[in-house]
Amino acid sequence: MSGAIGILDSGVGGLTVFKEAMRQLPNESLIYIGDNARCPYGPREASQILEFTEELAQFLLSQGIKVLVIACNTATAVALTYLQDHMPIPVLGVIKPGALAANKYSQTGRIGLIATEGTVKSGYYERILYKKNPNLQVTALACPNFVSLVESHDYKSPLAKKLVHQQLQGMRRAKVDTLILGCTHFPLLAPIIQKTMGSGVGLIDSGKETVADLASILDYEDLTAEEAQRPQYHFYTTGSTELFDEIASEWLGRNVSSKHIDIAEKG
């Protein structure tokens, strides 16, 4: 499918970016690949994350994409600069747009970040935030269990409510007025997170902010699809197509039929 936007993620989390791309860019064709078989990326070594991300990127490039979105915060922290230097197309990550939006939104300068261990450990968000405003107070918290809740399709369960409530108590005590959902899995838990944090805390969806940047890049690079073009959507997963399709169909509000791919073989 030539001329599509490629979106990669460690699992189903990047579907939040896919959904936003469908909304903001209704004429654009999209190809998604989730590395569900090797999810989560957060606890892995940086070298392994880079290897996996490059494999996914090369697969999407073989499908004829015109731009790549790394819809995974952990992969963005590790692999964005490398892929921008080594791929012949524009490559976007999800961290910088989310960080800049949080700085713009916050009134008190007290910003929270919830993400995977890998993203928190990288300090990527803090570097961008402090460069923009050194007076900010940033509180970062790794919430790896949140990824598991989404990947197992338990993000609406009583267990999800219990875990979110327990793990965010420290963030509540930090009295942040803005909370960055620093993993694209986390917007699926947004209703529970919002209820736990309270209505006075603004949630920043990094994926949503990234798609806004993507629209600008498409215009600047003259890559925008023709208005008359009928968009096509294709989905690939390295894991179970049944579980992927169940989550994707529910989240996107349309019937999704993905294809399984063994990325190690293709890579």
Residue pairs with C-beta under 8 A, 6 or more apart in sequence:
1 29
1 31
1 63
1 64
1 232
1 234
2 64
3 29
3 64
3 65
3 66
3 223
3 225
4 28
4 29
4 30
4 31
4 63
4 64
4 65
4 66
4 232
4 234
5 21
5 25
5 28
5 29
5 30
5 31
5 65
5 66
5 67
5 68
5 69
5 214
6 30
6 31
6 32
6 33
6 57
6 60
6 61
6 63
6 65
6 67
6 68
6 69
7 14
7 17
7 18
7 21
7 30
7 31
7 32
7 33
7 68
7 69
7 71
8 14
8 32
8 33
8 34
8 35
8 53
8 56
8 57
8 60
8 68
8 69
8 70
8 71
8 72
8 75
9 15
9 17
9 32
9 33
9 34
9 35
9 71
9 72
9 75
9 184
10 34
10 35
10 36
10 38
10 39
10 40
10 41
10 52
10 72
10 74
10 75
10 147
11 34
11 35
11 36
11 39
11 40
11 147
11 150
11 151
11 185
11 239
12 34
12 36
12 150
12 151
12 185
12 244
12 247
12 248
12 251
13 34
13 71
13 72
13 147
13 150
13 183
13 184
13 185
13 186
13 188
14 32
14 34
14 69
14 71
14 72
14 184
14 207
15 32
15 34
15 184
15 247
15 248
15 251
15 252
16 71
16 184
16 185
16 187
16 188
16 205
16 207
16 208
16 251
17 69
17 71
17 94
17 184
17 207
17 208
17 210
17 211
18 30
18 32
18 71
18 233
18 252
19 251
19 252
20 205
20 207
20 208
20 211
21 28
21 30
21 69
21 211
21 214
22 30
22 231
22 233
22 252
24 211
24 212
24 214
24 215
25 211
25 214
25 215
25 218
25 225
26 231
27 224
27 225
27 226
27 227
27 229
27 231
28 218
28 224
28 225
28 231
29 225
29 229
29 231
29 232
29 233
30 231
30 232
30 233
30 234
31 60
31 63
31 65
31 233
31 234
31 235
31 236
32 233
32 234
32 235
32 236
33 56
33 59
33 60
33 235
33 236
33 237
33 238
33 261
33 263
34 235
34 236
34 237
34 238
34 239
34 244
35 41
35 52
35 56
35 237
35 238
35 239
35 263
36 151
36 237
36 238
36 239
36 240
36 243
36 244
37 237
37 238
37 239
37 263
38 52
38 238
39 147
39 151
39 239
40 74
40 116
40 144
40 147
40 148
40 151
41 49
41 52
41 72
41 74
41 75
41 116
41 118
42 74
42 115
42 116
42 117
42 118
42 119
42 142
42 144
42 147
42 183
43 116
43 117
43 118
43 144
44 52
44 118
46 78
46 118
49 74
49 75
49 78
49 79
49 118
50 78
50 79
50 82
52 75
52 263
53 70
53 72
53 75
53 78
53 79
53 83
54 79
54 82
54 83
55 263
55 264
55 266
55 267
56 263
57 68
57 70
57 79
57 83
57 87
57 91
58 267
59 236
59 261
59 263
59 266
59 267
60 68
61 68
61 87
61 88
61 89
62 266
63 234
65 89
66 89
66 223
67 89
67 90
67 91
67 92
67 214
67 217
67 218
67 221
67 223
68 83
68 87
68 89
68 90
68 91
68 92
69 91
69 92
69 93
69 94
69 210
69 211
69 214
70 76
70 79
70 80
70 83
70 91
70 92
70 93
70 94
71 94
71 184
71 207
71 210
72 94
72 183
72 184
73 94
73 95
73 115
73 116
73 119
73 182
73 183
73 184
73 206
74 115
74 116
74 118
74 119
74 122
74 183
75 93
76 93
76 94
76 95
76 124
77 93
77 95
77 118
77 119
77 122
77 124
78 118
78 122
80 91
80 93
80 95
83 91
84 91
90 217
90 221
90 223
92 210
92 213
92 214
92 217
93 210
94 184
94 206
94 207
94 209
94 210
95 119
95 124
95 125
95 128
95 182
95 206
96 128
97 206
97 209
97 210
97 212
97 213
98 125
98 180
98 181
98 182
98 204
98 205
98 206
98 207
98 209
98 210
99 125
99 128
99 129
99 132
99 180
100 128
100 132
100 209
101 204
101 206
101 209
102 111
102 129
102 178
102 180
102 204
103 111
103 129
103 132
103 133
103 136
105 178
105 202
105 204
106 136
106 177
106 178
106 202
107 177
108 175
108 176
108 177
109 133
109 135
109 136
109 137
110 136
110 137
110 139
110 174
110 175
110 176
110 177
110 178
111 129
111 136
111 137
111 138
111 139
111 176
111 177
111 178
111 179
111 180
112 138
112 139
112 140
112 141
112 171
112 174
112 176
112 178
112 179
112 180
112 201
113 120
113 125
113 126
113 138
113 139
113 140
113 141
113 179
113 180
113 182
114 140
114 141
114 142
114 143
114 146
114 168
114 171
114 179
114 180
114 181
114 182
114 183
114 186
114 193
115 125
115 140
115 141
115 142
115 143
115 180
115 182
115 183
116 142
116 143
116 144
116 147
116 182
116 183
117 142
117 144
119 125
119 142
119 182
119 183
120 140
120 141
120 142
120 182
121 142
125 138
125 140
125 180
125 182
126 138
126 140
129 136
129 138
130 136
130 138
139 170
139 171
139 174
139 176
141 167
141 168
141 170
141 171
143 167
143 168
143 183
143 186
145 163
145 167
146 163
146 164
146 167
146 183
146 185
146 186
146 189
147 183
147 185
148 154
149 155
149 157
149 159
149 160
149 163
149 189
150 185
150 186
150 188
150 189
150 247
151 185
153 243
153 246
153 247
154 160
155 188
155 189
155 192
160 189
160 192
161 192
164 189
164 192
164 193
164 196
165 192
165 196
168 193
168 196
168 197
171 179
171 197
172 196
172 197
172 198
176 197
176 201
177 200
177 201
177 202
178 201
178 202
178 204
179 193
179 197
179 201
179 202
179 203
179 204
180 204
180 206
181 187
181 190
181 193
181 203
181 204
181 205
181 206
182 206
184 206
184 207
186 193
187 205
187 207
187 208
188 251
190 203
190 205
193 203
194 201
194 203
197 203
217 223
218 224
225 231
234 259
235 244
235 245
235 248
235 256
235 257
235 258
235 259
236 258
236 259
236 260
236 261
237 244
237 258
237 259
237 260
237 261
238 260
238 261
238 262
238 263
239 260
240 260
241 257
241 258
241 259
241 260
244 256
244 258
245 256
245 257
245 258
248 256
248 258
249 255
249 256
